[in-house]
Amino acid sequence: MFKRVLLTALLDIIFVICQQQPESDISYEFSSVFVADIPHVKLKMTIEASPDGTTLLSFPDEAWGQENLFKTLGRMQLLNVEGVVEKDADSGRVVLMHPAGLKELEFEYFLKQDFEGDISTQEIYRPIINSDYFHVFSHNLFMVPENAKDSMDIVLDWTSFSKDFTIHNSFGSKERVQLLNDQDMDLFDSAIFVGGDFRIYEGEIQENKISLATRGEWIPFKDDEVFQVLEKTLTCQRNFWDDHSQEYFTVTMQPFPQENGSSFQGTGLTNSFATSVSNNSFTDIGQLVYLFNHELMHNWIGHTITNDNEEEQYWFSEGFTEYYTYKNIAKNKINGLDGAFFVQEINRTIRDLYASSISEVPNAEINYDNFWSDYEYSKLPYWRGALFAFYLDQKIQRSSNGQQSLDDVVHHIYEDATQKGQKLTHDYFVDVITPYWEGGFESIFQKHVEEGKKVDLVSLFEELGLEYKPESDIYELGFEFTEDRKAIQNVIENSKAWVAGIRQGDEVYSRSIWQGNIEREVELGLRRDGEEFQVSFYPVKKADVPQLEVSESNLETLGF
Ligand SMILES: [Zn+2]
């Protein structure tokens, strides 16, 4: 008799334990609800209450270039106690007022998409919530207590969604209950959460999980092509850095409609890369190969190896990333691209740099203001840095008879970054490369990085015995707009624009210009003396810009 009672009691206890939520500092329960036919995500959060009766939750009204994010908030209420909920968009917080001395608060809020129609590039960083799926970044999904510790135990409960509604995010895939123990809150705040009709592709690299989550009907490529590119890219990059420390990594890729041209937006986040890609015939897998290789390379160059002074070292974090994007793609034949691709990309980079009107401005002029506002400044560190890396790589290989290369230098930098927390400063870079360099690297660095002078590619090509053409077509628009871009300010005489008939003072009523692209015609609709006419021309000029031949001998010399 006694035994049976004990057994019953034990069962009861077990039953109670199973019903309980796991211990956590914060728990979020998600569900899908409709309010007046509008789909919402409902979050019920359980947190510790502030003893003084005012609990502050942070939820930014402005983030990632988006404003008025409070417009995505719907109904909010305290569930376990009477109280008042106040929104304070200016300070980016929601204030919960409740009786003092309370232990725990249960609070729910509704989140919705606050724009109508198709997504465009403007709205990618706002919550997307419809009856098929949701796509939301952490900072716009979670309200977090303002006094949160640096790391917390978090429970995410998705059990109320139907089984065929895929749940996928920076912290796991297809898990209905996620326990994030001792979760760093900064990393939690920088994450992507998707759910719904996403398709998940999974693989393993040395027992570490990788995945791709995508949805919609892709026009330019097939899911498995994309996943193959991702898997190969990650494998090659991790092998290159000998770094297989990331246990879980995912890429989310959502399509958006776009009529003309292609565009990509991508954000590196905790354990993940979230990207949105135009879904049309202008977009192709080659662009994705570049995007993945460049962006995922930042995991090491830029993220692990950090710039000491952001823009000042963009020649390294963007330029070297660019160089290793081309080199790794070609060395590993990602998507079938090989040494010819490498040569073509080096050639294009040379043309881009030589065509730039600011190709030789000092490094110090690449600063926050002009980098983010001026196209040429925003590109300069990529071009200059990539060609500098190419130059260093070839010189080091040459002087060491192929025993060493720039790879050894960047591995050295990576080791110092992980083991000593070394940041990338200019003095450090000079120091680290000196053992690999034959004589006086400091003046080389001074001239080509600090002062911004172009490296002498003709001498380099001669020295290495590379076949090249000394002249090439480079981009030249040939005219300037007036400040309001409604008329022609001036035209370079005898340029292609001039030959096409454009003259100073012409009014411009339509235009199509692919900046920096010599393969696309410039098309202008002009008005002169009340008469409208159209002109089109290729924006090129011949210039002393050396270009490598794609020849077998060159590929061999360059190590392909
Ligand atoms: Zn980059």
Boltz pocket constraint, residues with backbone or C-beta under 6 A from the ligand:
constraints:
  - pocket:
      binder: B
      contacts: [[A, 294], [A, 295], [A, 298], [A, 317], [A, 318], [A, 321]]
      max_distance: 6.0
